[in-house]
Amino acid sequence: MKRLFYFSILLLGIISTLNVSAADKNKWQPLFGANLSDASYNPEVWSMTNGVLAAVQDESIWTKTEYENFELDLDFKTDVGTNSGVVIYCTDTKDWIPNSVEIQIADDHCEKWGNGKPYEKCGAIYGHLGANKDKVVKKPGEWN
């Protein structure tokens, strides 16, 4: 069975690249294309500056391309109280929450997220499986 993936990055401060060629693992390409040309997004919310993707409010950005057999490499930094994520599988982008798999990005150093359930913390498969260790995320403002 062929599985196709749409990607979404939620909230702020994320650099993303994707390797779509299993034959050539040295060829990485921007996940959302040059200048967000392969993205479905609100330009009043999302911007790309010097390779850093940022948002000014909580809103999704999606790839227009479907992927399979992929590797995703990204760096991110949080702000105080961040609750964000990377959707790595989704069957319905319009009603994505019950139809997706999301890797949680959260500020586990704040009380709200740091005291949450293991499957709500940074690095978790949100709602299903916690990260292998607690506080995998660096403090707000530091690159992960």
Disulfide bonds with the S-S distance in Angstrom:
none
